[in-house]
Amino acid sequence: MLKLHFKDSRQAPIWLVEERFTLGQDKRNNLVRADAGISAFHAEIRQDNGLYYGDRRRLISQIY
């Protein structure tokens, strides 16, 4: 599992347990953020055989 931490501590960390996790402004994302600079489908993190892959459609500060 991967734990998603928020650099500004705006919310508690989230454990990513699904094979696919999405972030963006659209309500179909796993994590919905209406912040400026976040697009409708901003980023996707995928897990495959214990390895995590990020698809950053727009720039995100960091993916750990």
Helices and strands as residue ranges (DSSP letters): E 2-4, E 14-16, E 20-24, E 31-32, E 43-48, E 51-56
